[in-house]
């Protein structure tokens, strides 16, 4: 029976090719705009570590005080050196790490080659298991290495390819800022986007520059490897240089902890409150404790990692889709109602309403399928062109994959069938006697 309805639908569509093409184009444009915008939104709004994001938290302390806040009571989104080190010593989380951005120079073993600056982070040993960082060779360093300020390094597979030809370089030596460091691990492919572990220093969470070097935090401080990330100060440091930054109340150190359950979260929140209260009692903070503890999804939302323009674009695209569907409903209704004489004759010959209904729903489905195929092509073009209107770091995350193509086709067919429900219902209710009498 479906083959019969399919044949009737094709005959009907061929009788009015202009109207058919207009409906197909309307569906294609609406679907393509929605799915192109969705491809971008999906990329930037995705959970970068979904299996663990609810256990990873960013603690915040207010070391500036209410006078430093403009129109918000939020504490700084990073920590100063004093507080970060005290939290590391207290170690109230399952895993934890202070971190700051670095960009030291690596001196190649070939004397003819020039030193190159490499982006990375100074972190603690627990950084790697906390974030489930994958390794191709070796592993991260140990807590003992942290305590001994060991000259060890973890490098990315990209840097390993550049310096050692992709071979297992564990045990090899790197000259970093004139000092020798032993390679202890090589990362596997790992470039989470958004870069959730240090949102503040990574272009709002998205950064096309790969982070290729990780050094022990303690060793980096000793070696004077300076901070290359943002610095937020309520008042200028009393001393100059990197040491002065460490002695100041400036916020420049990112911090993340792993808390395994609700009780651990509540306990750590209480710890932060009492820590701030102790600082107030000691005269360091002249204000009541002001703390926050947000997990990764909450933190990304607070930092507005998903650009507001992207959310607005998605709403506008969905609005355009709705307009296209409304136009399609009108066109289908006009097309179907013009065939009222044919419908009346079929009904008089004994065709039930369900048969009329199925015939026109099949016709709407064919239009949707054709619009979906054209929408697929327009979506591919749209995703390829998003770099014209969005920052490169964000546009580059949008991807065409099998699921996006299936969603596009499914949306086109489903939306068109839904659009055809009302017109089909109207024509199925036509009274055959009235149509035959008027004929």
N, C-alpha and C positions, 0 to 999 in steps of 0.2 A: 504493500500500500504506500509505503514511503516513496518508492520509485515513481509511482503514479503522481503523487503530490509534487515530487521534485520536477517531473516533466512538465506539469502544469505551471509551476513557478517559473521555469526557464522560458516557456512560451510567453508568459505574461511579461517577464522582464524584457524580452526581446521586442515586444510591441512598443515599448516606450524607453528606448536606449538613453535618451537624454536625461529623463527623470531618474532612471536607474543609476547612471553615472554620477548624478548629483548626490544621491543618497549614499553611494559608496564613498565618494570623496568626503562627504560630511563626517561619516563614521571614521574614515581613515585619519582625517585631520584631528578629530577629537581624541581618538585613541592614541595617536602618535604623540600629541602634545602631553597627554597625561603620562604615558609610559616613559617618555624621555625625561620628564621632570621627576618621575618616580625613580628612574635609574640613578639620578644624581642624589635624590633624597635618601634612597636605600643605602648608597655608598657612605654618605656623611652621617647618617643617623644610626648606622648599624652598631651593635655592641662589639667592641674590639676584642673582648675576652668573655664571651657569653657563659662559658662553663664556670666562671669564677668571679665575675664582676660584682656579684652581690656580697662577696667576702673581702673585697679590696676597698679600703677606705682612705680618704685624704683628711687628716686632722688639721684644724686651723686654730691658731691662738691669736689673740689680739695683743700685740706688743706695742701698738701705736697709741691706743686710747681713743675715746670718743671725739676729741678735738681734731683728729686727723681724718675722720670720716666726713665726707662731703654730704651726700644725700643717701647714705646707707649705713647701717649698723654692722655690716659684714666685716669680719676681721680680714687681714691680708690673706691672699691666696698662696703665700709661701711663708717660710719661717726664717728667723735670723739664726745665726750660727750657734749662739748660746743655747737657745731652746731646743734646736734640732739635736745637738750633742747630748743634752740632758735626757731627752726622750729616748735617744739611742742607748744611753747607759741604763736607764730604768727598764727598758725592754719589756713593756707590758703587753705586747702583741705576740701572736704566734710567729709571724715573720715581719720584718720591717726594714726600711732603708731610707736614709737621707740621700739626696742626690743633687748634683748641680751640673750644668752644661759646661763642657770643655771643648777646646779646639787647639790642641797642641800640635807642634810640628814634628813630623817623623823624618829622620835623616836616613835615606836609603843606604844600603851597604855599598852600592856603586858610587864611588867618589865623584863620578861625572854627573850624577843625577842631582837635581835640586831638592831641598827639603819640601815636603808637602804638608799642609795643614789638614787635619782630619777631625771631623766633628764626632763628638761622643759625649759620654757622661762619666762622672766620678760617682761611684755607688758603693754600697756595702755588699758583702757576699750573699746576703739573703735576698737581694734583688732578683737573682736568677731563678731560684725555686719559687719565690713568691709570684712571679709573673709567668711561670712555666715556660721560660725561655728555652728553645730547642738548640741543641749543640750538634754540630757535624763531627767535630773532633774535640777531645778533651772535655773539660767542664769548667765551671766557675771556680773561683778561689774559695778558701775556707774562712771561718771566723778567726782562726789562728793567724791567717794571712792579714786579716784586718788589724788584729791586735799588734802584729809585728811590722805593720806598715810595709808589707812585702812589695817588691818591685815586679809585679806580675800584671798581665794584661789579657783581656779577652777581645778578639777582633771579629769583625763580620766576615762572612764568606766572600763578599765583594772585595774587601781589603786583602783578604788572604789570597785571592786570585791575582790581585795586582802585585803584591809583594813576593808571593811564594809560588805563583803559578798554579794555585788551587791544591797543592799537596798538603799533607798533614804537617802543619807547622808547629804543633805542640812541642815545646822545648826550644824553639828557635828564639833568637834575640831581636828585639826592636830597640832602636835608638830613638828615644822620645825626649825632646828638649835636652839633648846631650847626655841623657842617662840611659843605661841599659835596662830593659824590661824583658822578662821571660814570658813568651806566649804560653798561656795555660789552657786556653780554649778557643775554638773557632765556632761561631754561631752558624746554625743552619739558616735557611731563608727565614728571616724574621723582620718584618717591617709593619707593625700594627698601625692601622689608620682608623680613627684618629690615634695619635701617639699619646695615649691616655696617661702614661706614667709621669709626664712632665708637660702638661697642657700649656702652662704659662709661657714656656720657652720654645714652643713648637708651632708658631704661626697660628695660634688659636686651636691647636690640636692636629693640624694638617701641615705636613712638612715634606716636600719632595726630596730634601737633602737626606741621604742615608746617614745613620749614626753608626760609625764603623769601629769605634774604639770605646772600651769600658775599662776604667782603671779603679783600683781601690780608693775610696774616699779619703782614708787616712793618709795614704801615700801621696795623693794629689795635693792635699793641704800642705804636707811637709815639703813637697817639691815646688810649691808656689805656682802650680798650674792654675791660672786665674779663671774666674767665672766668666763665661761668654754669654750667659743668659741675662734675663731682665733683673734689675735691681730696683726695689721700691723702698724709699726712705722717708720717714716722717720728718727727720732732721738729718743733716749731713753728718757723716762719720767724723769723730774727733781726730782720728789719725788718717794718714794717707795710705794709699796702696792696698794690696790684697789683705795684709795683716789688719789694717784699719777696718776693712769691711768685716772681717771676722769678729772684731771687737765692738762693732756697731749693732744697732737695733734694726738695721735694714733687712728687709725680707728678700732673700735670694735663693733659698734652699727648698727644693721640692721634697715632699715627704709622703710616703705611702706605707700602709700597714695592712696585714692580713688578719682578719678576725673571723673565727670559724662558725660562730653561732650567735644568737641574739643575746645570750648571757655575756659572751665575750664583748659584744658591741656595747652593752650597757655598762659593763665593768670598765672598758676603756674610756667611755664618755665620762664616767665618774672620775676616773684618773685624771683626765684633762682638766676637768673642773677644779679638782683639788690642787692640781699643779698650779693652775692660774691663781687660785686663792692664796697659795703659799707665796707666790710672787708678789701678790698684793700686800700680804702681811709683811713681807720683807722690804716693802717700800719701792720695789722695782716697778710694779704696776700701780698706778694711782686710781684704778677704776675696778669695778666689779668684773669677775670672770666673764669673758665673751668668747665662747668656743663654738666650733662646728665640727661635725663628723659625718661626711657624706660618702656613700659608696660610689663606684665608678659611674653608673648611669646618672645618679643625682649630680655628681661632680661635673660631668660633661654637659648636663643640662644647665647647671648653674653658670658654667663658663661660656655658655651659649656657643658651644662648638659647632652645632648645626646653625649655619648662618640664617638669620631671620628672612633674608631674601629668598632662600631656598624653600622655606616653609610657605612663604607668600606665593612663590611661583607655583608650588604644588596646588595650593588652593585655587589660584587663577586657572591653572590647567584643568582642574576638575570642574570649575565653572564653565570653561569652554566646552568640555565634554558634555555637560548638562545642556548647554545651548544647542550643540550639535544633535543631541538625542531629541530635544524638543522639536527641532526642525524636521528630523527624520520622522517623528510621530505624525507631524502635520502632513508631510509628503506621502507617507504610507496611507494615512486616512483618506486623503484626496484620491490617491491611486486606487485604493480598494473600493471606495464609494462609487467611483466611475463604472465599476463592474457590477453594480447592483442588479442589472437586468440578467446578467449571466448567473449571478448567485441565486436570484429568484427562480430561474429556470431549473437549476440544479436542485434547489429545495423542492420544487414542484415534482421533480422526477424521483424524489425520495431520498435525496442526500440529507443525512442528519446534520444538525448544527456542529457536532464535533468534527465532522469531515470538512466542513467549510473552515472551521477554526484551525484545524491541522494544516489545511492547504495554505492559508495565509501566514501561519507561523513558520511553515517551511520556507515560504518566499522571503520572509524577514530574515530567517537564518542564513539563506544564501547571500542576501545583501550584506549581512554581518560578516560572513566568511570572506567575501570579496573585499570588504572594507578592512578586514583584519590583515589580509595579505598585503594590501597596499599600505596599511598602517605599519606593518613590519618593516617595509622598505623605508618609510618616512622616519620610523623610530631609529633605525640604524643611522640614517643621515643626521637626525637630531642629536643623538649621542656623540657622533663624531664632531659636531659643531658647537657643543656646549662650551668649549674653551673660548668661544668668541664673546660670551656674556658672563662667564664665571671665572674666578681665579684659577690659574693653571693647576695649582696643587689640589684643588677640589674637583675641577673638571676631569682631571686625569684619573680619578677614582671610579668614574662612571664606566660600567662595563656592559657589553652585550653578551649575554650567556643564554643557554638553552631555556632556563626558567623564565627569563625576561621575555623571550620570544613566545613561549607558551602562554604566559600571562597576557601578552598583547593580543594574541589570537583569541584566547578565551574571553577576554574583556570585550573585544569587538563583537563576537557572536552573541555572548550573553546580553550585552547592552542593547543590541539590535532586536533580539527576541523580546526583551522586556519592552522596548519601544513599540514593537508590533502587537503587544497584547491588547491594548485599547482599541486600535483600529480593527484588529481581527474580531474582537468581541462585538464591536459595532456592526460590522457587516454580517456576522453570524446571526444577528437578531433581526435581519431584514425579513419582512413577512412576504412570502412568495406570491400570495394572491394579489397584493397591492402592486408588485412589480409586473406581474403578468397582465393586470388590468390596464396599467399605464402604457405597457408595450402595445 
